[in-house]
Amino acid sequence: MFAELVSSGSVSDGSSEQVQWWTFFLTKMEVDYRNDSLVLVAHGSTINDQSSAAVRQQAEELRRRHIFAEVHVGLWKEGAPLAEVLQQSCGQRVFVVPFFVSHGFFTQEIIPKALGLKDGDEVIRRQVRGDQTIYYSSPVGIYPQMTEVLLARAQGVVARHPFPRAPKLSNIALFIAGHGTELNENSCLSIERQVELIRARGIYQEVHGIFIEEEPKIEKCFTMSQASNFVIVPFFMSDGLHVAEDIPVMLGEPKRLVQSRLQSGQPTWRNPSEKKGRLVWYSDSVGREPVLAEVILQAVRDCCV
């Protein structure tokens, strides 16, 4: 079709403006997903039922919109094996979207291998299987809209818990907390990029990234900044045990107290808490933000360009 348009004079094959037009045209051609399937893939957990709540919420929202023929959730640690979830998808095209923060060990190794989308060291982004075409997108967390999600989380937790009074943003050190892993050098890139973007806006006194498994570790936040007020935003897609238990303990809450609150269904962090002479606010994870449905749709559209 492209060749026909070129030969007819409708579009030529030289200028960047015309290439951009053609990309826009292709994107518009791909907006009908009524015969297609969407599969959201997340980590899940066998010991915390809240781990999959966020991805299920986003799947339900997208079902409500009737954009796709079907919307499935596949969980690495729960339910049917990921390959079986993919086999159950009946769409002409099947879009697999990793509900993860960054390119990392799970999105580049575990999930593609489980879905048969790995060729040696390479991840297969498009694969034809009989009458179906499988697309494997980038993870949700790498998209630019996540900056606004993180800022909304950071500012929202202080606004909801202003005691004794809400500090100015210019008197707050913002920490974006992530997992990190030495198994994949890309696992921290998404957080490091968000730190750069937010720091460049100049609205906070300081902005840093901290990690559970990589340096700088979560607990080192107290030596990284002299600010009197800290806001910690966990850049995780779910309120699993890392968010609900591990990070609060690493920030100084007694483990027994955290576990007791968790078992009784209470928030495991009280905002703000005083730790090492600082007032520390700790927000929810980002996975339940309504805007994430739009980010998921953008990931699908990017598969088609």
Backbone bond lengths (Angstrom), bond angles and torsions (degrees), N, CA, C in turn:
res aa  C-N    CA-C-N  psi(-1)  N-CA   C-N-CA  omega(-1)  CA-C   N-CA-C  phi
1 M - - - 1.468 - - 1.520 111.30 -
2 F 1.337 116.92 -39.85 1.453 120.85 179.59 1.519 110.91 -60.24
3 A 1.359 115.70 -43.41 1.467 120.02 -179.72 1.519 110.75 -62.28
4 E 1.344 117.32 -38.41 1.457 120.85 179.60 1.523 111.25 -64.62
5 L 1.334 116.69 -39.51 1.456 120.46 178.85 1.525 111.16 -66.59
6 V 1.342 115.74 -38.53 1.462 119.36 178.86 1.515 110.55 -64.56
7 S 1.357 116.29 -48.17 1.463 119.95 -176.39 1.524 111.85 -66.56
8 S 1.333 117.16 -27.24 1.458 119.64 -179.28 1.517 112.55 -83.03
9 G 1.337 116.77 -7.75 1.462 119.53 -179.02 1.506 113.61 88.59
10 S 1.347 118.19 0.03 1.464 120.44 -179.87 1.507 111.73 -68.25
11 V 1.328 116.17 -30.15 1.456 121.45 176.63 1.514 107.39 -152.68
12 S 1.313 117.41 143.63 1.461 120.05 176.08 1.513 108.90 -105.85
13 D 1.324 116.53 175.30 1.460 119.28 -172.93 1.518 111.31 -115.77
14 G 1.337 117.58 44.42 1.449 118.24 -179.26 1.505 115.10 -126.55
15 S 1.312 118.24 -56.97 1.458 120.30 -168.54 1.520 112.42 -78.81
16 S 1.352 115.25 152.80 1.458 120.85 178.15 1.514 110.55 -65.19
17 E 1.345 116.95 -31.76 1.461 120.39 179.59 1.522 110.50 -62.35
18 Q 1.349 116.06 -41.39 1.458 119.50 -178.81 1.522 111.30 -73.84
19 V 1.326 117.40 -32.90 1.463 120.42 175.00 1.515 109.82 -64.09
20 Q 1.344 116.88 -41.60 1.460 120.78 178.05 1.524 110.40 -63.78
21 W 1.343 116.02 -39.85 1.463 119.54 177.74 1.516 110.62 -61.33
22 W 1.344 115.95 -43.40 1.465 119.67 -178.95 1.523 111.18 -65.36
23 T 1.342 117.36 -39.06 1.461 120.72 176.65 1.519 110.52 -61.86
24 F 1.332 116.31 -43.04 1.464 121.04 177.91 1.532 110.04 -61.89
25 F 1.351 115.67 -41.96 1.459 120.53 -179.09 1.530 110.88 -63.00
26 L 1.329 116.44 -43.72 1.458 120.93 178.28 1.523 110.95 -61.04
27 T 1.357 115.27 -44.12 1.453 119.43 179.85 1.517 110.65 -59.14
28 K 1.334 117.21 -42.96 1.449 120.82 179.72 1.533 111.53 -64.85
29 M 1.340 115.96 -33.51 1.457 119.14 179.28 1.525 111.93 -66.09
30 E 1.338 116.80 -25.48 1.451 120.98 -170.85 1.527 113.09 -97.16
31 V 1.317 119.48 10.53 1.452 119.82 -172.56 1.524 113.48 -80.10
32 D 1.304 119.62 -9.64 1.462 121.70 -179.79 1.523 109.13 -92.83
33 Y 1.326 115.93 109.78 1.462 121.41 -177.15 1.528 111.70 -113.95
34 R 1.343 117.59 19.79 1.463 120.29 -173.19 1.529 113.17 -67.49
35 N 1.315 117.56 -18.47 1.466 120.98 177.09 1.524 112.30 -105.27
36 D 1.331 116.39 13.46 1.464 121.54 -172.75 1.528 111.82 -115.86
37 S 1.326 114.76 162.82 1.466 121.79 178.56 1.523 109.87 -113.31
38 L 1.316 115.12 145.93 1.464 122.07 172.69 1.521 108.06 -116.60
39 V 1.330 115.84 131.45 1.463 121.57 175.96 1.525 108.17 -122.39
40 L 1.318 116.52 114.31 1.467 121.74 174.74 1.524 108.18 -92.35
41 V 1.322 115.73 123.74 1.460 120.46 -176.66 1.520 108.92 -111.00
42 A 1.335 115.57 127.13 1.463 121.22 -179.70 1.522 109.62 -133.69
43 H 1.325 115.65 176.45 1.469 121.01 -175.79 1.522 111.53 -74.55
44 G 1.348 116.69 -55.09 1.455 120.39 -176.02 1.519 112.03 75.24
45 S 1.317 115.74 174.41 1.468 121.04 -178.69 1.519 109.44 -158.29
46 T 1.321 115.85 143.92 1.463 120.74 176.64 1.521 111.44 -89.98
47 I 1.336 118.48 -6.39 1.463 120.48 -175.70 1.525 113.17 -122.22
48 N 1.331 117.85 -3.38 1.467 120.33 178.68 1.519 108.92 -140.51
49 D 1.334 116.38 108.94 1.462 119.41 -175.92 1.525 113.04 -70.84
50 Q 1.344 117.63 -13.54 1.465 120.47 177.57 1.523 112.44 -78.71
51 S 1.312 116.17 -12.04 1.459 119.55 -176.31 1.522 112.69 -61.80
52 S 1.342 117.22 -33.28 1.466 120.26 -177.72 1.521 113.10 -103.28
53 A 1.330 117.32 4.38 1.472 120.15 -175.27 1.524 111.50 -63.43
54 A 1.319 117.69 -40.65 1.464 120.45 -176.02 1.525 111.82 -67.10
55 V 1.322 117.69 -45.37 1.469 119.71 -178.71 1.523 110.56 -67.46
56 R 1.327 117.20 -34.74 1.463 120.12 177.03 1.537 110.35 -67.15
57 Q 1.330 116.23 -36.22 1.463 119.72 177.35 1.517 111.21 -63.59
58 Q 1.346 116.81 -44.45 1.463 120.33 179.61 1.532 111.06 -66.88
59 A 1.326 117.48 -37.16 1.466 120.67 177.64 1.524 110.55 -64.22
60 E 1.322 116.95 -41.84 1.457 120.70 -179.97 1.526 111.09 -64.83
61 E 1.324 116.56 -39.05 1.464 120.40 177.76 1.524 110.69 -62.27
62 L 1.320 117.15 -42.50 1.461 120.20 -179.23 1.529 111.41 -72.07
63 R 1.313 118.15 -31.78 1.475 120.03 172.88 1.517 110.08 -63.47
64 R 1.319 116.16 -41.21 1.459 121.35 -178.03 1.523 111.45 -59.80
65 R 1.318 116.88 -30.31 1.462 120.75 -177.76 1.529 113.27 -80.90
66 H 1.332 117.91 -13.54 1.471 122.47 178.19 1.535 111.90 57.03
67 I 1.316 116.16 40.55 1.468 121.27 177.82 1.525 110.30 -82.93
68 F 1.344 116.31 -39.98 1.462 122.56 -176.93 1.524 110.19 -108.29
69 A 1.324 115.48 157.81 1.459 119.59 174.87 1.521 110.72 -62.79
70 E 1.315 116.37 -33.98 1.463 121.54 179.64 1.521 109.11 -158.50
71 V 1.318 115.13 152.19 1.462 122.09 177.04 1.524 107.88 -129.77
72 H 1.324 116.08 121.66 1.462 121.80 -179.96 1.532 110.15 -113.48
73 V 1.333 114.84 157.54 1.457 121.86 171.07 1.523 107.85 -118.60
74 G 1.331 116.12 127.88 1.454 121.60 175.16 1.513 109.67 -115.91
75 L 1.326 117.25 130.81 1.467 121.89 -176.10 1.525 110.08 -122.18
76 W 1.301 114.56 130.08 1.467 119.91 -178.43 1.523 111.37 -62.47
77 K 1.332 117.04 -38.89 1.461 121.25 -174.14 1.533 113.70 -102.51
78 E 1.318 118.30 -1.25 1.459 120.59 -175.85 1.523 110.96 -136.05
79 G 1.328 114.49 153.05 1.454 120.24 169.87 1.515 114.34 66.60
80 A 1.333 115.01 -153.41 1.464 121.31 -176.35 1.529 110.77 -68.02
81 P 1.333 117.04 150.43 1.472 119.94 175.16 1.527 110.82 -56.45
82 L 1.334 116.14 149.40 1.458 120.25 -176.51 1.523 112.02 -58.63
83 A 1.329 116.96 -38.81 1.474 119.56 -179.94 1.520 110.88 -62.31
84 E 1.330 117.06 -34.91 1.466 120.73 179.22 1.526 111.05 -69.86
85 V 1.331 116.67 -38.85 1.467 120.52 176.87 1.522 109.63 -60.93
86 L 1.333 116.54 -41.48 1.459 120.48 179.14 1.527 110.96 -65.18
87 Q 1.336 117.26 -40.76 1.461 121.30 179.93 1.522 112.08 -64.86
88 Q 1.333 117.15 -28.17 1.461 121.48 179.94 1.524 112.47 -77.72
89 S 1.317 117.42 -11.40 1.462 121.58 -178.24 1.520 109.35 -79.81
90 C 1.337 116.35 125.34 1.469 121.62 -170.68 1.525 114.16 -104.23
91 G 1.324 118.55 0.96 1.452 120.83 -175.55 1.513 113.57 -68.27
92 Q 1.338 115.74 158.10 1.457 120.26 174.55 1.526 110.02 -63.00
93 R 1.324 114.69 -41.36 1.454 120.86 172.18 1.524 107.50 -117.18
94 V 1.327 115.90 141.64 1.458 121.17 178.08 1.526 107.57 -121.86
95 F 1.325 115.99 116.99 1.459 121.83 -179.23 1.525 109.03 -100.41
96 V 1.318 115.88 116.60 1.462 121.80 178.53 1.530 107.73 -100.71
97 V 1.327 116.73 117.65 1.460 122.02 -177.36 1.526 109.13 -116.69
98 P 1.329 118.69 115.68 1.467 121.06 177.69 1.530 110.92 -72.07
99 F 1.325 115.73 120.69 1.464 122.18 178.78 1.529 107.63 -86.55
100 F 1.331 114.45 65.74 1.464 123.02 -177.02 1.524 109.16 -131.35
101 V 1.325 115.44 165.16 1.460 121.57 -176.01 1.520 112.20 -78.62
102 S 1.339 117.50 -35.40 1.467 118.80 -170.16 1.517 111.37 -151.20
103 H 1.329 114.82 167.62 1.452 120.55 165.39 1.531 106.88 -65.59
104 G 1.308 116.35 126.71 1.457 119.34 -178.12 1.512 110.57 -165.02
105 F 1.318 115.61 -163.37 1.461 121.36 -174.65 1.521 111.84 -58.68
106 F 1.333 117.91 -43.09 1.460 120.00 -178.16 1.522 111.87 -71.41
107 T 1.334 117.14 -44.36 1.464 119.35 -175.17 1.524 112.87 -77.30
108 Q 1.327 117.82 -21.82 1.459 120.32 -177.33 1.525 113.93 -108.17
109 E 1.331 116.29 -13.71 1.465 119.33 -178.92 1.524 112.08 -124.64
110 I 1.323 116.93 -64.84 1.462 121.57 -170.69 1.524 112.47 -63.64
111 I 1.329 117.35 -54.19 1.464 120.63 -175.23 1.528 112.01 -66.90
112 P 1.343 119.36 -50.30 1.484 118.14 178.98 1.522 112.84 -57.73
113 K 1.330 116.57 -38.98 1.470 119.39 179.74 1.524 110.71 -65.24
114 A 1.341 116.60 -42.11 1.464 120.40 -179.92 1.526 111.98 -64.91
115 L 1.325 117.07 -28.89 1.466 121.87 -177.20 1.527 112.95 -96.66
116 G 1.327 116.95 1.48 1.459 119.76 -178.17 1.511 112.93 72.47
117 L 1.337 116.66 30.46 1.459 122.19 -177.64 1.522 111.14 -114.52
118 K 1.317 115.95 37.11 1.463 120.94 179.94 1.516 108.43 -128.88
119 D 1.317 116.23 132.03 1.460 122.54 176.48 1.523 107.16 -125.72
120 G 1.327 116.15 94.08 1.457 119.67 -172.91 1.517 109.62 65.72
121 D 1.332 116.23 -122.37 1.458 120.80 177.98 1.519 112.82 -90.12
122 E 1.330 117.21 -5.38 1.451 120.98 -174.69 1.534 111.82 -94.01
123 V 1.342 114.91 139.33 1.458 121.05 172.68 1.523 108.37 -87.53
124 I 1.328 117.05 129.96 1.462 122.17 179.16 1.526 107.95 -85.84
125 R 1.317 116.77 116.72 1.461 121.06 -177.50 1.541 112.65 -88.45
126 R 1.319 116.99 -22.01 1.470 121.01 178.89 1.512 108.37 -143.53
127 Q 1.327 115.43 127.37 1.457 119.55 -177.56 1.524 109.70 -142.34
128 V 1.331 116.48 129.78 1.459 121.91 177.27 1.524 108.87 -91.55
129 R 1.335 115.02 127.04 1.463 121.06 177.47 1.531 107.72 -128.05
130 G 1.317 116.66 98.49 1.454 120.24 -176.99 1.515 110.65 61.91
131 D 1.333 116.98 -121.29 1.462 121.55 -179.23 1.524 112.61 -89.14
132 Q 1.329 116.91 0.42 1.466 120.78 -178.37 1.519 111.52 -107.94
133 T 1.345 114.04 151.84 1.458 120.44 170.28 1.525 107.60 -120.30
134 I 1.321 115.21 124.96 1.465 121.54 -179.19 1.526 108.20 -98.67
135 Y 1.324 116.52 129.98 1.461 122.50 175.00 1.523 108.94 -116.39
136 Y 1.311 115.85 136.41 1.474 121.19 178.57 1.525 107.82 -119.24
137 S 1.317 116.15 114.34 1.468 120.83 -171.86 1.524 112.72 -89.40
138 S 1.322 114.74 175.71 1.463 121.17 170.36 1.527 108.92 -73.03
139 P 1.329 117.93 157.68 1.466 119.90 178.45 1.519 112.00 -66.93
140 V 1.313 115.49 150.14 1.464 122.32 -176.21 1.530 111.78 -56.99
141 G 1.318 116.72 -37.62 1.462 120.18 -171.35 1.508 117.01 -69.72
142 I 1.338 118.85 -8.92 1.465 119.29 -177.32 1.526 112.44 -87.79
143 Y 1.337 118.05 -5.84 1.461 120.28 -173.12 1.530 112.08 -79.24
144 P 1.338 117.21 148.45 1.477 121.15 -174.19 1.526 114.03 -58.70
145 Q 1.340 117.46 -28.53 1.467 119.80 -179.22 1.520 112.65 -61.10
146 M 1.329 117.70 -18.24 1.460 120.50 -178.13 1.519 112.01 -65.69
147 T 1.321 118.27 -23.64 1.464 120.43 176.57 1.519 110.74 -60.04
148 E 1.329 116.06 -45.34 1.467 119.99 179.84 1.528 111.13 -67.81
149 V 1.326 116.74 -33.68 1.461 120.00 177.58 1.524 110.26 -63.97
150 L 1.315 116.96 -45.53 1.465 121.12 -179.90 1.527 111.52 -63.47
151 L 1.327 116.44 -42.60 1.465 119.73 178.86 1.522 111.22 -65.69
152 A 1.321 117.01 -38.43 1.461 120.05 177.67 1.516 110.94 -63.34
153 R 1.319 116.56 -41.37 1.463 120.30 177.39 1.537 110.91 -63.45
154 A 1.324 116.52 -45.71 1.462 120.80 -176.96 1.526 111.80 -63.73
155 Q 1.313 116.23 -45.84 1.465 119.84 -177.06 1.520 111.52 -77.05
156 G 1.329 116.53 -30.62 1.454 120.18 -178.94 1.511 113.47 -68.48
157 V 1.341 117.43 -38.85 1.465 119.38 -177.26 1.526 111.02 -68.08
158 V 1.327 117.61 -34.35 1.465 120.45 177.25 1.527 110.38 -72.46
159 A 1.318 116.51 -40.58 1.469 120.25 -179.80 1.531 111.43 -63.37
160 R 1.309 117.16 -35.92 1.467 120.62 -179.54 1.524 112.84 -78.01
161 H 1.335 116.22 -23.01 1.471 120.74 -177.43 1.530 109.36 -132.84
162 P 1.328 117.25 70.03 1.473 120.09 -172.65 1.525 114.83 -80.38
163 F 1.334 118.24 -1.85 1.467 121.53 -175.60 1.530 111.20 -58.36
164 P 1.347 119.46 137.21 1.475 125.73 -8.15 1.527 112.68 -72.16
165 R 1.327 116.33 -27.53 1.463 121.95 169.81 1.529 107.39 -161.11
166 A 1.307 115.81 151.05 1.460 119.54 -176.94 1.520 110.88 -69.60
167 P 1.322 118.59 124.23 1.463 120.45 177.05 1.519 111.26 -73.07
168 K 1.314 116.63 157.71 1.459 120.85 173.21 1.528 109.13 -66.68
169 L 1.329 115.80 149.31 1.460 119.35 179.16 1.529 111.29 -59.12
170 S 1.332 115.53 -32.13 1.468 120.01 -179.03 1.526 112.37 -71.79
171 N 1.339 116.94 -6.09 1.465 121.67 176.42 1.527 111.99 -111.40
172 I 1.314 115.76 19.62 1.474 121.33 -178.08 1.522 110.05 -120.45
173 A 1.325 116.23 136.89 1.465 122.12 167.70 1.521 107.49 -95.99
174 L 1.319 116.62 120.04 1.463 122.23 -179.84 1.524 109.31 -96.36
175 F 1.328 115.50 128.67 1.462 121.68 177.10 1.526 109.11 -118.59
176 I 1.316 116.50 126.71 1.458 122.10 174.66 1.525 106.85 -100.09
177 A 1.318 115.08 116.04 1.464 120.86 -173.51 1.520 110.69 -98.85
178 G 1.317 116.41 132.24 1.453 121.06 178.91 1.513 111.67 -134.02
179 H 1.323 114.64 -178.32 1.467 120.26 -178.15 1.525 110.96 -82.63
180 G 1.335 115.56 -62.03 1.455 119.77 -175.46 1.517 111.02 70.75
181 T 1.305 116.27 147.22 1.457 120.62 175.39 1.524 108.79 -158.99
182 E 1.308 116.10 142.21 1.459 120.51 176.78 1.522 111.42 -77.63
183 L 1.357 116.62 -5.54 1.460 120.19 179.65 1.523 112.41 -74.46
184 N 1.344 116.44 -19.17 1.458 119.91 -179.02 1.523 109.13 -148.49
185 E 1.326 116.93 122.66 1.459 121.64 -175.42 1.529 112.75 -69.19
186 N 1.333 117.50 -14.97 1.466 120.65 -179.00 1.518 113.69 -87.92
187 S 1.330 117.53 -5.80 1.463 120.27 -170.10 1.517 113.32 -64.65
188 C 1.341 117.49 -24.91 1.468 120.94 -178.17 1.524 113.36 -97.34
189 L 1.324 117.42 -8.22 1.460 120.09 -170.68 1.518 112.99 -62.17
190 S 1.332 116.93 -39.26 1.461 119.91 -178.25 1.523 111.18 -63.13
191 I 1.325 116.69 -42.61 1.465 120.14 178.77 1.521 110.68 -68.71
192 E 1.310 117.03 -42.84 1.465 119.98 179.99 1.531 110.69 -61.78
193 R 1.316 116.94 -36.90 1.466 120.73 177.69 1.519 110.95 -66.02
194 Q 1.333 116.99 -43.36 1.465 119.91 178.81 1.524 111.45 -65.33
195 V 1.307 117.09 -37.21 1.472 120.44 175.74 1.521 110.22 -58.94
196 E 1.324 117.05 -45.03 1.467 121.14 179.15 1.523 111.46 -62.45
197 L 1.335 116.46 -44.71 1.461 120.39 -176.89 1.527 111.58 -65.09
198 I 1.323 116.86 -43.83 1.469 120.04 -178.56 1.521 110.45 -72.73
199 R 1.317 116.65 -39.09 1.474 119.93 178.49 1.527 110.66 -60.86
200 A 1.332 116.45 -37.35 1.466 120.64 -178.47 1.523 112.45 -65.91
201 R 1.321 117.49 -22.07 1.463 120.26 178.55 1.527 112.65 -74.70
202 G 1.323 116.83 -20.43 1.462 121.08 174.75 1.514 115.04 68.25
203 I 1.333 118.12 26.88 1.464 119.40 -177.20 1.532 112.55 -95.50
204 Y 1.324 117.36 -22.17 1.464 121.16 178.19 1.528 110.50 -106.40
205 Q 1.313 115.59 155.09 1.458 120.23 177.29 1.527 110.65 -59.96
206 E 1.325 115.99 -43.61 1.465 122.14 177.38 1.524 108.68 -148.50
207 V 1.332 116.36 155.53 1.463 121.96 174.66 1.529 107.75 -137.66
208 H 1.337 116.08 128.06 1.465 120.56 -177.62 1.523 110.32 -138.52
209 G 1.320 115.36 157.78 1.453 121.77 170.35 1.517 109.52 -105.94
210 I 1.327 116.92 139.53 1.467 122.52 177.34 1.528 108.12 -136.49
211 F 1.359 116.22 155.92 1.453 119.84 -168.60 1.530 112.32 -139.45
212 I 1.319 114.32 156.11 1.460 120.41 176.79 1.521 111.06 -75.84
213 E 1.336 117.12 -44.28 1.465 120.39 -172.17 1.525 114.42 -113.71
214 E 1.310 117.68 -2.97 1.470 119.96 178.33 1.512 109.93 -127.39
215 E 1.307 115.65 165.56 1.467 121.19 176.17 1.523 110.07 -83.26
216 P 1.328 116.76 144.78 1.465 127.03 -6.50 1.522 111.47 -75.58
217 K 1.331 116.21 135.11 1.454 121.62 -179.20 1.531 110.85 -69.87
218 I 1.336 114.97 161.56 1.471 121.91 -177.22 1.521 111.53 -51.51
219 E 1.327 117.15 -49.32 1.466 121.42 -173.70 1.526 113.45 -67.00
220 K 1.330 116.99 -15.10 1.468 119.78 -179.51 1.523 112.86 -78.85
221 C 1.338 116.67 -4.02 1.462 118.75 178.81 1.531 111.14 -56.46
222 F 1.332 117.42 -31.60 1.468 121.02 -175.96 1.531 112.52 -71.14
223 T 1.326 116.93 -20.19 1.464 120.09 176.68 1.525 112.10 -100.34
224 M 1.315 117.20 -6.95 1.467 121.66 -177.10 1.521 112.85 -88.66
225 S 1.327 117.25 -18.00 1.458 120.17 -174.48 1.518 110.34 -144.40
226 Q 1.327 115.66 145.61 1.460 122.33 175.22 1.526 111.81 -100.06
227 A 1.349 117.42 5.68 1.461 120.65 -179.61 1.522 110.27 -62.82
228 S 1.327 115.90 152.10 1.466 120.94 -179.32 1.525 111.89 -83.70
229 N 1.343 117.01 -20.67 1.463 121.91 -176.05 1.527 109.92 -124.79
230 F 1.326 115.07 128.65 1.455 121.15 178.09 1.528 109.04 -116.03
231 V 1.329 115.80 139.76 1.457 121.14 167.26 1.520 107.15 -122.47
232 I 1.334 115.61 124.65 1.460 121.73 -179.86 1.529 108.37 -109.89
233 V 1.326 116.68 121.41 1.468 121.30 177.03 1.528 108.28 -113.28
234 P 1.339 117.92 114.71 1.469 119.48 177.41 1.534 110.65 -75.90
235 F 1.318 116.07 114.88 1.463 121.05 179.71 1.530 108.10 -85.39
236 F 1.330 113.69 70.67 1.457 123.45 177.72 1.524 107.64 -127.05
237 M 1.329 116.20 152.59 1.450 119.79 -179.52 1.519 113.09 -84.12
238 S 1.331 117.93 -12.64 1.459 119.61 -178.28 1.520 110.21 -138.70
239 D 1.331 114.53 161.55 1.464 120.94 175.23 1.525 109.37 -93.20
240 G 1.318 115.86 54.93 1.458 121.69 177.96 1.516 111.33 -78.07
241 L 1.327 115.89 -166.45 1.466 119.92 -174.40 1.528 112.94 -66.88
242 H 1.323 117.84 -28.55 1.472 118.13 176.41 1.525 110.11 -60.30
243 V 1.338 116.01 -44.39 1.462 120.97 -177.20 1.525 111.40 -77.38
244 A 1.326 115.92 -44.18 1.465 119.88 -173.37 1.518 113.61 -79.73
245 E 1.325 117.39 -27.45 1.470 119.43 -174.02 1.525 113.49 -124.26
246 D 1.333 117.55 -55.48 1.462 120.06 -170.73 1.526 112.52 -61.59
247 I 1.333 117.23 -49.89 1.465 119.44 -176.21 1.530 111.76 -67.55
248 P 1.337 120.32 -44.77 1.463 118.31 175.42 1.529 113.51 -55.61
249 V 1.327 116.98 -39.92 1.468 119.95 178.28 1.525 110.08 -66.35
250 M 1.327 117.50 -42.14 1.467 120.73 179.17 1.528 111.69 -65.28
251 L 1.336 116.42 -24.68 1.469 120.69 177.88 1.526 112.42 -86.02
252 G 1.337 116.82 -2.96 1.463 119.00 173.17 1.508 117.21 115.84
253 E 1.347 118.69 -0.74 1.456 119.37 175.98 1.538 109.15 -75.32
254 P 1.335 118.37 137.30 1.472 120.36 177.48 1.528 111.33 -59.14
255 K 1.302 116.73 135.37 1.462 121.08 -174.83 1.526 111.65 -61.16
256 R 1.346 116.88 -41.08 1.457 119.05 -179.42 1.521 111.84 -63.12
257 L 1.335 116.29 -37.62 1.457 120.54 179.04 1.530 110.70 -67.43
258 V 1.321 116.34 -43.06 1.466 120.98 178.82 1.527 110.30 -61.18
259 Q 1.335 116.67 -45.84 1.458 120.30 -179.06 1.531 112.01 -66.30
260 S 1.340 115.94 -36.51 1.461 120.18 177.57 1.527 110.86 -64.19
261 R 1.327 116.79 -43.87 1.468 120.49 177.77 1.527 110.51 -64.17
262 L 1.325 116.17 -41.25 1.466 120.66 -178.66 1.526 110.48 -62.25
263 Q 1.316 116.86 -44.19 1.464 121.32 -178.34 1.529 112.22 -67.14
264 S 1.339 116.30 -28.84 1.460 119.80 -179.30 1.530 112.69 -93.13
265 G 1.329 116.57 4.14 1.451 120.92 177.15 1.514 114.86 78.58
266 Q 1.333 117.56 17.32 1.457 121.81 179.13 1.522 109.93 -92.20
267 P 1.338 117.81 157.43 1.465 119.57 170.65 1.533 109.48 -59.64
268 T 1.306 116.57 139.31 1.467 119.41 -176.13 1.524 112.91 -85.92
269 W 1.325 117.34 -4.61 1.468 121.62 176.56 1.518 108.81 -130.74
270 R 1.332 117.38 134.73 1.461 122.06 176.79 1.523 108.86 -98.99
271 N 1.340 115.92 123.55 1.470 120.58 -177.00 1.516 112.38 -99.43
272 P 1.358 116.57 133.15 1.460 125.70 -16.70 1.522 109.91 -82.97
273 S 1.319 116.72 155.19 1.466 122.30 173.11 1.523 108.77 -110.88
274 E 1.321 115.73 144.49 1.466 119.49 177.47 1.528 108.92 -89.99
275 K 1.312 116.04 122.96 1.455 122.13 179.71 1.526 109.00 -136.34
276 K 1.308 115.23 120.54 1.471 122.17 176.64 1.530 111.57 53.00
277 G 1.335 115.42 42.91 1.454 120.71 176.05 1.512 114.84 79.79
278 R 1.336 118.35 7.51 1.464 121.95 178.13 1.516 109.79 -118.82
279 L 1.333 115.69 151.17 1.452 120.44 168.41 1.520 107.77 -89.77
280 V 1.326 115.86 125.62 1.460 120.63 -173.55 1.526 109.82 -119.65
281 W 1.326 115.39 120.75 1.461 122.77 171.80 1.526 108.12 -100.80
282 Y 1.326 116.10 139.26 1.463 121.49 -177.90 1.526 108.10 -131.32
283 S 1.316 117.01 119.87 1.469 121.42 -172.52 1.530 111.73 -91.36
284 D 1.333 115.10 173.59 1.460 121.30 170.49 1.527 109.25 -73.00
285 S 1.335 115.78 167.56 1.462 120.55 174.06 1.526 109.50 -71.77
286 V 1.325 116.31 176.00 1.465 120.25 -170.80 1.528 114.45 -94.57
287 G 1.345 118.26 -7.63 1.456 121.03 -167.19 1.511 116.97 -67.60
288 R 1.332 118.11 -19.62 1.461 120.07 -177.70 1.534 112.97 -94.02
289 E 1.311 117.54 -0.44 1.460 119.98 -179.29 1.535 110.43 -60.77
290 P 1.336 117.86 129.78 1.474 120.33 -177.95 1.530 113.83 -56.82
291 V 1.333 117.53 -31.99 1.463 120.46 -176.80 1.528 111.98 -65.14
292 L 1.324 117.72 -16.32 1.461 119.64 -178.12 1.525 112.50 -64.50
293 A 1.313 117.86 -27.07 1.473 119.34 175.24 1.521 110.30 -60.47
294 E 1.339 116.37 -38.81 1.469 120.13 177.92 1.528 110.89 -69.15
295 V 1.313 117.07 -35.70 1.465 120.38 178.64 1.527 109.88 -66.01
296 I 1.319 116.66 -40.71 1.468 120.48 177.34 1.532 110.28 -60.57
297 L 1.311 116.73 -43.57 1.470 119.91 178.30 1.525 111.72 -63.69
298 Q 1.330 116.87 -35.50 1.461 119.69 176.30 1.515 111.15 -65.53
299 A 1.326 116.67 -39.20 1.476 120.42 176.72 1.522 110.39 -60.91
300 V 1.329 117.51 -39.93 1.466 121.37 177.49 1.527 110.43 -64.97
301 R 1.335 116.63 -47.20 1.469 119.38 179.94 1.522 111.93 -59.69
302 D 1.324 116.71 -37.69 1.459 120.03 -179.10 1.527 111.89 -64.92
303 C 1.314 117.38 -25.64 1.465 120.54 177.81 1.533 111.41 -65.38
304 C 1.326 115.92 -26.06 1.467 120.52 -171.68 1.515 113.61 -95.13
305 V 1.318 118.02 -5.65 1.469 120.79 -175.68 1.520 109.62 -90.76
